[in-house]
């Protein structure tokens, strides 16, 4: 922690006067001495694939995040990234959020993640990388497990490049008949 002191003869003319670093508080405070946040993540989620067009492949992965609320209000749950079972922890670049008014008690907030991105990654998602609950406090939960591993082939395929074809086209050759002898 540091403290800066700025001053000057007017609001338009200000100078850095001094700084203090690693300033001790007058005592150690216990975290239990502070108010509990009005809502917090419980660490429990539900998940399921959603097939909106009845073609047998999922269009979305829905993550339902459990939030315990002690003060009703508007909260935002944010989900970022999925990971597979591999040891490289390769991330599938998907995200979603849902802002909702939540009443006192245990609530589920649903977030949908894009199925095309999951299929295109060719990674079978098993873990959520990052879940955050936003209100006027900041509470985070990392590395939450999905209820099962999903195969990337269970999701709809987007347009995929399969290669290219090329050929030459000589546009300055005159169309005429040439005979070789």
C-alpha positions as MATLAB code, in Angstrom:
seq = 'XXXXXXXXXXXXXXXXXXXXXXXXXXXXXXXXXXXXXXXXXXXXXXXXXXXXXXXXXXXXXXXXXXXXXXXXXXXXXXXXXXXXXXXXXXXXXXXXXXXXXXXXXXXXXXXXXXXXXXXXXXXXXXXXXXXXXXXXXXXXXXXXXXXXXXXXXXXXXXXXXXXXXXXXXXXXXXXXXXXXX';
ca = [
       0.000    0.000    0.000;
       1.190    3.514   -0.675;
      -0.052    7.010    0.023;
       0.708   10.002   -2.234;
       0.457   13.664   -1.257;
      -0.236   16.149   -4.053;
      -0.622   19.901   -3.736;
      -0.062   23.249   -5.376;
      -1.212   26.828   -5.524;
      -4.326   26.010   -7.594;
      -6.299   23.011   -8.930;
      -4.573   23.525  -12.319;
      -1.076   23.600  -10.872;
      -0.441   20.497   -8.786;
       2.814   18.903   -7.661;
       3.727   15.559   -6.191;
       4.957   16.440   -2.704;
       5.716   13.089   -1.055;
       4.921    9.367   -0.852;
       4.707    6.739    1.863;
       5.060    3.023    1.112;
       4.110   -0.080    3.137;
       2.356    1.958    5.774;
       1.298   -0.075    8.824;
      -2.278    0.073   10.039;
      -2.744    0.801   13.730;
      -3.738   -2.861   14.281;
      -4.444   -6.109   12.452;
      -8.087   -6.437   11.385;
      -9.838   -9.795   11.172;
     -11.812  -10.293    7.973;
     -14.730  -11.424   10.172;
     -14.973   -7.876   11.568;
     -16.358   -6.640    8.245;
     -19.883   -6.955    6.843;
     -20.602  -10.054    4.821;
     -21.256   -9.384    1.148;
     -24.922   -9.254    0.093;
     -24.429  -12.261   -2.193;
     -21.785  -14.907   -2.816;
     -21.136  -17.860   -5.088;
     -21.765  -21.225   -3.424;
     -19.365  -23.137   -5.690;
     -22.137  -25.308   -7.131;
     -23.151  -25.273  -10.770;
     -25.392  -27.254  -13.064;
     -24.749  -27.599  -16.771;
     -26.497  -29.018  -19.797;
     -26.305  -28.924  -23.563;
     -29.203  -27.187  -25.313;
     -30.330  -28.214  -28.815;
     -32.573  -25.386  -30.070;
     -33.006  -26.647  -33.635;
     -33.617  -30.372  -32.902;
     -30.766  -31.571  -35.124;
     -29.180  -33.709  -32.383;
     -26.236  -31.328  -31.746;
     -26.123  -28.727  -28.980;
     -26.342  -25.060  -29.958;
     -25.373  -23.896  -26.468;
     -23.876  -25.081  -23.219;
     -25.958  -23.654  -20.382;
     -24.170  -23.100  -17.072;
     -26.470  -22.516  -14.070;
     -24.498  -20.847  -11.283;
     -25.776  -21.042   -7.709;
     -25.733  -17.741   -5.805;
     -26.594  -17.320   -2.118;
     -28.211  -13.893   -1.578;
     -28.638  -12.171    1.801;
     -29.653   -8.759    0.369;
     -31.964   -8.697   -2.652;
     -30.731   -6.709   -5.623;
     -29.324   -6.754   -9.121;
     -26.291   -8.997   -9.665;
     -24.263  -10.059  -12.683;
     -22.747  -13.521  -13.052;
     -19.932  -13.713  -15.605;
     -18.479  -16.957  -17.014;
     -15.256  -16.965  -19.033;
     -13.555  -19.906  -20.736;
     -13.842  -23.671  -20.635;
     -10.993  -26.170  -20.292;
     -10.553  -29.769  -21.257;
      -9.144  -32.641  -19.225;
      -5.653  -32.255  -20.774;
      -2.712  -31.131  -18.703;
      -1.972  -28.146  -20.946;
      -5.176  -26.518  -19.743;
      -5.996  -25.288  -23.228;
      -8.851  -22.814  -22.976;
     -11.939  -22.688  -25.164;
     -12.575  -19.007  -25.794;
     -16.233  -18.632  -24.802;
     -17.896  -16.254  -22.393;
     -21.309  -15.175  -21.245;
     -22.992  -13.149  -18.566;
     -26.415  -12.645  -17.095;
     -27.606   -9.685  -15.049;
     -30.608  -10.487  -12.888;
     -32.530   -9.256   -9.895;
     -32.106  -11.903   -7.176;
     -34.232  -12.359   -4.056;
     -32.954  -13.499   -0.650;
     -32.024  -17.199   -0.607;
     -30.376  -19.583   -3.035;
     -30.774  -18.594   -6.689;
     -29.665  -20.124   -9.992;
     -28.411  -17.757  -12.695;
     -28.271  -19.233  -16.223;
     -25.514  -18.311  -18.672;
     -25.377  -19.737  -22.214;
     -22.077  -20.361  -24.011;
     -21.776  -20.597  -27.784;
     -21.786  -24.169  -29.137;
     -20.037  -23.237  -32.409;
     -17.000  -22.008  -30.469;
     -16.902  -25.262  -28.484;
     -17.158  -27.444  -31.622;
     -14.558  -25.376  -33.496;
     -12.055  -25.676  -30.622;
     -11.940  -29.484  -30.926;
     -11.498  -29.572  -27.134;
     -13.891  -31.512  -24.911;
     -14.869  -29.095  -22.110;
     -14.661  -30.406  -18.545;
     -13.994  -27.304  -16.423;
     -15.105  -23.689  -16.261;
     -12.080  -21.386  -16.075;
     -13.578  -18.379  -14.373;
     -16.867  -17.443  -12.736;
     -17.368  -14.034  -11.186;
     -20.220  -12.453   -9.279;
     -20.481   -8.697   -9.581;
     -22.292   -6.317   -7.328;
     -20.842   -3.512   -5.265;
     -18.541   -6.160   -3.746;
     -16.229   -8.435   -5.705;
     -16.421  -12.197   -5.120;
     -14.673  -14.717   -7.374;
     -14.652  -18.463   -7.861;
     -12.137  -20.200  -10.141;
     -11.851  -23.615  -11.779;
     -15.356  -24.937  -11.224;
     -15.987  -28.447  -12.585;
     -18.765  -29.129  -15.024;
     -21.031  -32.027  -14.088;
     -19.502  -34.127  -16.896;
     -17.076  -33.915  -19.788;
     -18.732  -32.878  -23.059;
     -17.365  -34.075  -26.400;
     -16.814  -31.163  -28.768;
     -18.586  -33.260  -31.422;
     -21.819  -32.952  -29.410;
     -22.094  -29.307  -30.529;
     -23.198  -27.836  -33.870;
     -20.437  -27.299  -36.397;
     -19.896  -23.853  -37.825;
     -18.518  -23.202  -41.287;
     -15.000  -24.614  -41.355;
     -12.224  -24.001  -43.876;
     -11.233  -27.305  -45.449;
      -8.494  -26.094  -47.791;
      -8.129  -24.032  -50.950;
      -7.970  -24.605  -54.694;
      -6.156  -22.309  -57.045;
      -5.483  -22.069  -60.750;
      -3.876  -19.644  -63.125;
      -5.838  -17.570  -65.570;
      -3.936  -15.807  -68.332;
      -6.121  -12.861  -69.259;
      -3.876  -11.280  -71.913;
      -3.778  -14.232  -74.332;
      -5.823  -13.549  -77.423;
      -8.339  -16.122  -78.401;
      -7.054  -17.329  -81.731;
      -6.268  -20.510  -83.412;
      -2.596  -21.448  -83.396;
      -1.275  -24.265  -85.485;
       2.090  -25.767  -84.849;
       3.990  -27.526  -87.621;
];
